[in-house]
Amino acid sequence: MSDMDPSPRRNAPRLALHVPEPPFRPGDTPDFSSLKIPAAGSAPRPDVAAPAAETHPLTTALVRVLGDDDRATGPWDPKLSPDTLRKILRDMVTVRVFDDRMYRAQRQGKTSFYMKSLGEEAVSVAAAVALDRDDMCFPTYRQQGILIARGWPLVEMMCQVFSNRKDRLKGRQMPVMYSVREKSFFSISGNLGTQYPQAVGWAMASAIKHDSRIAAAWTGEGATAEGDFHHAVTFATVYRAPVILNIVNNQWAISSFAGVAGAEETTFAARAIGYGLPGLRVDGNDALAVYAATRWAAERARANHGPTLIEMFTYRGEGHSTSDDPTRYRPADERNAWPLGDPLERLKQHMIQLGQWDEAHHGALVKEVEAEVRAAQKEAEKFGVMGDAVQHSIESMFDDVFEDTPWHLAEQSRQAMDELAEKKRRDG
C-alpha cells in the first residue's frame, strides 16, 4: 500500500469547522437565564499587593457591589460619600442626554456620524472618578464620559462632532473621536486595538521617568482578537507597566457577537491568566463595582505591582453607530432582557435607598442637564454644522503635520492660497 493512499483513514469521522453563532437572532425571545450572575458582595477582594494568581478565580467570577435590594455590600464596597455618588450619577445622566442630542443632530443632517454609549455610562464615568485627574486615558469611542467627568466643556465636544470652525482638531478626526491633552485624554482611534500598545508604551515611559502618573486603556471585546492586544499585554507583563487594561465586553462588536472573539470558551478576563497578569471580571453596569475595581488596579499600579486586566461585563444598548441597524442581527428587545439592568437606574435606586436621593430630585436633575445640553448645542451650532460652507481655511490643511513644514508643502500652500485669491478676484 502506498504511503500516499488515504484509505487507512476512510472510516475516520469527517472534520467540521465550528462557526460561533449568537444565541438569539431577530424574532427570537432573548433569554439570559443561562448567565451565571453571582450574588453581590460574594467576590473576595485581594490585597493590592497580592500575587496575580490570587486574582485568577476572579476572572470567571463577577465583582458586584449593588445587590437586587439596591444596597452596597461585600468587600468591594468603596463606601463613597454622597457627594461622590451624586457626581457620578450627574455625569452619567449628562452622557446619556448628550448622546441623545447628538444622535438626533446626526439624524437632522448636522453631523455625519455619531456613536452612543447607552448602557455603558458607568464604564467610563465611574472609572474616571476613581482615577487621578492627570492619569492618562487611552479611550475608545464610547468613553465620552471620561471627558464629561473631568469637566471638559460640552460646547468643545459638540464643535468636534460638528467639525465646525471651533473644532480644535480642524475637521481631521471623525466625529466623536476627541483628543484633549489638557484632560489627559489621548486621541481616539477608530481602530481600537491601537490604544493598548500606546497606553502600555506611555505607562512604561512614565515609569522610566519616575513619574507618579499611570495609564488606563479601554478596548472592545472584539479587538482582543487583534495582534495589538497581545503585543501590548506581553510588554505590560514583562515590564510591569503601570497601566490598567480595560476590556469593555458589551456583547457585540460592529455586528458580530462576542463569541467570534472567543467568549464561548471562557471569559475575556481569563486572558490575564496566560500572561501571569492579575485579572478581574466586573459588573460594568454597577458604578460602585467599576469604581472599586479601577481604584484597586490604580493603587496596585502606583505601588509598582504592575498592570491589571479588567473585563467590564456590560451591554451595548444601541447600534454600533448611526450607520448600524442592530435589528438586523439581534432581537429588538434584547437590551430590556439584559439581567444586569441599567447603570443609571441602579445607582439612582441605591441613592434613594440611602436616603440621599428621590424621584423629585432625579427629575429635576434630568431637566437641568437637558437645559445645559440644549444651551451647549445652541452655542456650538453658531460656529457651523455639516453642510455649511467650508469651515476651515484651505491653508490649515498644511498645519500640525510636521514640526517644520517641508519646502514642497510650503510651496503648495502658497500656490493654493494664490489660486484661492485669484478665484475670489474673478468672482468679484
C-alpha positions in Angstrom: 0.0 0.0 0.0 1.4 3.4 -0.9 2.2 5.9 1.8 0.0 8.4 -0.1 -3.0 6.1 -0.1 -5.7 7.8 2.1 -7.6 4.6 2.5 -6.4 3.9 6.1 -8.5 6.9 7.2 -11.6 6.0 5.1 -13.6 5.3 8.3 -12.4 8.3 10.2 -15.0 10.9 11.1 -15.2 14.0 8.9 -13.8 17.2 10.3 -16.1 20.1 10.8 -15.4 23.7 11.3 -17.2 25.5 14.2 -18.5 28.9 13.4 -19.9 30.7 16.5 -23.5 31.9 16.3 -25.2 34.3 18.7 -27.8 32.7 21.0 -30.6 35.0 19.7 -31.4 36.4 16.3 -34.1 38.9 15.2 -37.5 37.4 16.0 -36.2 35.3 18.9 -37.1 35.9 22.5 -33.9 36.7 24.3 -33.3 34.6 27.4 -30.2 35.2 29.5 -31.1 32.8 32.3 -28.1 30.7 31.4 -25.8 33.5 32.5 -24.3 32.9 35.9 -24.8 36.1 37.9 -23.3 35.6 41.4 -24.7 37.5 44.4 -23.4 41.0 45.0 -20.6 41.0 47.6 -19.7 37.4 47.0 -16.4 38.1 45.3 -13.4 38.3 47.6 -11.1 41.4 47.4 -7.4 40.5 47.4 -4.8 42.9 48.8 -3.5 45.2 46.1 0.0 43.6 46.5 -1.4 40.0 46.2 0.2 37.7 43.6 -1.5 37.7 40.3 -2.6 34.0 40.8 -4.7 35.0 43.8 -6.9 37.1 41.5 -7.4 34.4 38.8 -10.6 32.9 40.3 -12.0 36.4 39.9 -11.6 36.2 36.1 -14.5 33.8 35.9 -16.5 35.3 38.8 -18.1 38.7 38.7 -17.2 41.6 41.0 -20.5 43.1 42.1 -21.4 45.7 44.9 -25.0 46.6 44.3 -27.5 43.9 45.1 -31.0 43.3 44.0 -32.1 45.2 47.1 -30.1 48.3 45.9 -27.8 48.1 48.8 -24.0 48.1 48.6 -22.5 45.0 50.1 -19.3 43.0 50.3 -15.5 43.7 50.5 -15.5 45.7 47.2 -17.9 48.3 48.5 -15.9 51.6 48.1 -18.1 53.4 50.6 -18.3 56.5 48.6 -19.6 59.8 50.0 -23.0 61.1 49.0 -21.3 63.9 47.1 -19.2 61.5 45.0 -22.3 59.4 44.3 -24.2 62.5 43.2 -21.3 63.4 40.9 -21.2 60.0 39.3 -24.9 60.0 38.8 -25.0 63.5 37.3 -22.1 62.7 34.9 -23.8 59.6 33.7 -27.1 61.4 33.2 -25.1 64.1 31.2 -23.6 61.4 29.0 -27.0 60.0 28.2 -28.6 63.3 27.4 -25.6 64.4 25.4 -25.7 61.2 23.4 -29.4 61.6 22.7 -28.9 65.2 21.5 -26.0 64.3 19.2 -27.8 61.3 17.9 -30.7 63.5 16.9 -28.4 66.0 15.4 -27.0 63.3 13.1 -30.4 62.3 12.0 -31.1 66.0 11.3 -28.1 66.2 9.0 -26.0 68.4 11.3 -23.1 65.8 11.5 -22.2 62.8 9.5 -21.8 60.2 12.3 -22.3 59.5 16.0 -21.7 56.7 18.5 -23.8 56.3 21.7 -22.8 54.6 24.9 -26.3 53.7 26.1 -25.9 51.2 29.0 -22.2 51.7 29.2 -22.0 55.0 31.0 -20.6 53.6 34.3 -17.7 52.0 32.4 -16.3 55.5 31.7 -17.7 57.8 34.3 -17.1 55.7 37.4 -13.6 54.7 36.2 -12.7 58.4 35.5 -13.8 59.4 39.0 -11.7 56.6 40.5 -8.6 57.7 38.6 -6.5 60.7 39.4 -7.4 63.6 37.1 -3.9 63.6 35.4 -3.7 59.8 34.9 -3.5 59.3 31.1 -6.6 57.7 29.5 -6.5 55.9 26.2 -10.2 55.5 25.4 -12.4 54.1 22.7 -15.2 56.0 21.0 -17.6 55.1 23.8 -15.7 56.7 26.7 -17.0 60.3 26.2 -17.9 60.0 29.9 -14.3 60.5 30.8 -14.2 64.0 29.3 -17.6 64.8 30.9 -16.4 63.5 34.3 -13.2 65.6 34.0 -15.2 68.8 33.3 -14.4 69.3 29.6 -16.9 71.8 28.1 -19.8 70.2 26.2 -19.5 73.0 23.6 -16.0 71.9 22.8 -17.1 68.3 22.3 -20.0 69.3 20.1 -17.9 71.5 17.9 -15.7 68.5 17.3 -18.8 66.4 16.4 -19.9 69.1 14.0 -16.3 69.7 12.6 -17.1 73.4 12.6 -14.9 76.5 12.8 -14.3 76.0 16.5 -13.3 72.3 16.2 -9.9 72.2 17.8 -9.0 69.2 15.6 -9.8 71.2 12.5 -12.0 68.5 11.0 -9.2 66.0 10.9 -10.9 63.4 13.1 -14.2 61.6 12.6 -17.0 62.9 14.8 -16.7 61.6 18.5 -13.0 60.9 18.1 -11.9 63.6 20.6 -8.4 64.5 21.7 -7.8 66.6 24.8 -4.3 66.8 26.1 -5.4 69.2 28.9 -7.6 66.5 30.4 -5.1 63.7 29.8 -7.4 62.2 27.2 -5.4 60.6 24.3 -6.6 60.9 20.7 -9.3 58.3 20.0 -8.6 55.8 17.2 -11.2 54.1 15.1 -9.0 51.0 15.2 -9.5 50.2 18.8 -6.6 47.8 19.2 -4.0 50.5 18.7 -4.9 52.2 22.0 -3.5 49.3 24.1 0.2 49.3 22.9 0.2 53.1 23.0 -1.1 53.1 26.6 1.4 50.5 27.6 4.2 52.5 26.0 3.1 55.7 27.7 3.0 53.8 31.1 6.5 52.4 30.5 7.7 55.9 29.8 6.1 57.2 33.0 7.9 54.5 34.9 11.2 55.3 33.2 10.9 58.9 34.2 10.0 58.0 37.7 6.7 59.9 37.3 3.7 59.2 39.5 1.0 59.1 36.8 -0.4 55.8 35.5 -2.3 55.0 32.3 -5.6 53.4 31.7 -6.8 52.0 28.3 -10.1 50.7 27.0 -10.8 48.4 24.1 -13.7 46.3 22.9 -14.0 42.6 23.3 -13.8 42.1 19.6 -10.4 43.9 19.4 -8.9 41.4 21.9 -8.6 39.1 18.9 -6.2 41.5 17.2 -2.4 41.3 17.4 -2.1 44.7 19.1 -3.9 43.3 22.1 -1.4 40.5 22.6 1.7 42.6 21.9 0.6 45.2 24.4 -0.3 42.7 27.2 3.1 41.0 26.7 5.0 44.2 27.1 2.8 45.3 30.1 3.5 42.0 31.8 7.3 41.8 31.1 8.0 45.4 32.2 5.3 45.6 34.9 3.9 48.8 33.2 1.7 50.9 35.5 -1.4 50.5 33.3 -5.0 49.4 33.7 -6.2 47.4 30.7 -10.0 47.5 30.4 -11.9 45.2 28.0 -15.4 46.5 27.5 -17.4 43.4 26.8 -20.6 44.9 25.6 -21.6 41.6 23.9 -21.3 42.9 20.3 -18.6 44.2 18.0 -19.8 46.0 14.9 -22.3 43.3 14.0 -20.6 40.2 15.3 -21.3 38.8 18.8 -18.6 38.2 21.5 -18.3 34.5 20.6 -16.4 35.4 17.5 -13.7 36.8 19.7 -13.6 33.8 22.0 -16.4 34.3 24.5 -17.9 30.9 24.0 -14.8 29.2 25.5 -14.1 31.4 28.5 -14.3 35.0 29.8 -12.2 37.8 28.4 -10.8 38.5 31.9 -9.4 34.9 31.8 -6.9 36.0 29.2 -4.9 37.5 32.1 -4.1 34.0 33.3 -1.9 33.1 30.4 0.2 36.2 30.7 0.5 35.9 34.5 -1.4 39.2 35.0 -3.9 39.9 37.7 -7.4 39.8 36.3 -10.9 40.9 37.3 -14.3 40.4 35.8 -16.6 43.3 36.8 -20.3 44.1 36.5 -19.9 47.0 34.2 -23.5 48.2 34.9 -22.7 48.6 38.6 -21.0 52.0 39.1 -19.7 51.1 42.5 -18.1 47.9 41.3 -16.4 49.8 38.4 -15.1 52.4 40.7 -13.8 49.9 43.2 -12.1 47.7 40.6 -10.5 50.7 39.0 -9.3 52.1 42.3 -7.8 48.7 43.2 -5.9 48.4 40.0 -4.8 52.0 40.2 -3.4 51.5 43.7 -1.6 48.4 42.5 0.0 50.2 39.6 1.1 53.1 41.7 2.8 50.7 44.1 4.8 49.3 41.3 3.0 46.0 41.2 2.3 46.3 37.5 -0.7 46.1 35.3 -4.2 44.7 35.8 -6.6 43.4 33.1 -10.3 44.1 33.8 -13.2 42.8 31.8 -16.2 45.2 32.1 -19.2 43.0 31.6 -21.9 45.2 30.1 -24.3 45.5 27.2 -24.4 47.9 24.2 -27.9 49.3 24.3 -27.8 50.9 20.9 -26.4 50.1 17.5 -22.6 50.2 16.9 -23.1 53.7 15.4 -25.6 55.8 13.5 -24.5 53.7 10.4 -25.6 50.5 12.0 -29.0 48.8 12.3 -28.9 46.3 15.2 -32.4 45.0 14.5 -30.8 43.1 11.5 -28.7 40.9 13.8 -30.3 40.8 17.3 -33.8 40.9 18.8 -35.2 44.4 19.1 -36.0 44.0 22.8 -32.7 42.2 23.8 -31.5 45.3 25.8 -34.5 45.1 28.1 -33.8 41.5 28.9 -30.2 42.1 29.9 -30.1 40.8 33.5 -27.7 43.4 34.9 -30.1 46.3 34.3 -29.4 50.0 33.6 -26.4 51.6 35.3 -28.2 54.9 35.9 -31.3 53.3 37.3 -29.3 51.1 39.6 -27.2 54.0 41.1 -30.3 56.1 41.4 -32.1 53.4 43.3 -29.1 52.9 45.6 -29.0 56.6 46.5 -32.7 56.6 47.2 -32.2 53.6 49.4 -29.5 55.5 51.3 -31.9 58.4 51.8 -29.7 60.7 49.7 -32.0 61.0 46.6 -35.6 60.7 45.5 -37.6 60.8 42.3 -38.3 64.5 42.5 -34.6 65.3 42.8 -33.8 63.0 39.9 -36.5 64.6 37.7 -35.1 68.0 38.5 -31.6 66.8 37.7 -32.6 65.4 34.3 -34.4 68.7 33.4 -31.4 70.7 34.5 -29.0 68.6 32.4 -31.2 68.7 29.4 -31.3 72.5 29.6 -27.5 72.6 29.8 -27.0 70.3 26.9 -29.5 72.3 24.7 -27.8 75.5 25.5 -24.4 74.0 24.7 -25.7 72.7 21.3 -27.2 76.1 20.5 -23.8 77.7 21.2 -21.9 75.1 19.2 -24.1 75.5 16.2 -23.2 79.2 16.0 -19.9 78.0 14.6 -21.4 75.9 11.9 -22.7 72.3 11.3 -22.3 69.9 8.4 -23.5 71.3 5.1 -22.4 74.8 5.8 -19.6 76.5 3.7 -16.0 75.3 4.3 -15.4 75.6 8.0 -11.6 75.6 7.9 -9.3 77.6 5.6 -7.5 75.6 2.9 -4.2 76.8 4.3 -4.9 74.9 7.6 -4.5 71.6 5.8 -0.7 72.0 6.0 -0.7 72.8 9.7 0.1 70.4 12.5 1.6 67.7 10.3 5.3 68.4 10.6 7.2 70.3 13.2 9.0 72.1 10.4 6.9 72.3 7.2 8.9 70.8 4.3 9.6 73.2 1.5 7.4 71.5 -1.1 4.4 71.7 1.2 5.1 75.3 1.9 5.2 75.9 -1.8 1.9 74.0 -2.4 0.3 76.1 0.4 1.4 79.3 -1.3 0.1 78.1 -4.6 -3.2 77.0 -3.1 -3.7 80.4 -1.4 -2.8 82.3 -4.6 -5.3 80.3 -6.6 -8.0 80.9 -4.0 -7.3 84.6 -4.0 -7.4 84.7 -7.8 -10.8 82.8 -7.8 -12.2 85.3 -5.3 -11.0 88.2 -7.6 -12.6 86.7 -10.7 -15.9 86.1 -8.8 -15.9 89.7 -7.8 
